[in-house]
Amino acid sequence: MSHDAFETLSTAQLVTASGGFGSQLNGAMHRAQELGLRVTSTTGGKHATHSYHYLGRAADVAGKPAAMREFFREMAGTHPTELFYDPMGAYKNGQNLHRSIGGHGNHVHVAY
């Protein structure tokens, strides 16, 4: 099979594609959009070496601070593998770290 038969989907297309990401991440991205946030990164971009982004398990969303706070609060109740937003804190492996990790002041990172 020729690789020419495949085309790369944009983040916007993956957000709406069924099966593009796991159901929890897909649901999180849809909710972010409902809150007026935009998905700024999924599998592309520069991330930590072993980032869940590279596995198709994470997304970054950005927008108005009030919407990011609401998104963070809602996602905290979904038991994410990672949830980072410096103004509100961080969750890792379902545990509240009770601190920020840095580098996430202008976006919310969520992974499942």
ABEGO torsion letter per residue (X at the ends): XBAAABBBBBAAAAAABBGABBAAAAAAAAAAAAAGBBBABBABEBBBAABAAAAGABBBBBEBAAAAAAAAAAAAAAGBABBBBAAAEBBBGGBBAGBBAEGAAABBBBBX
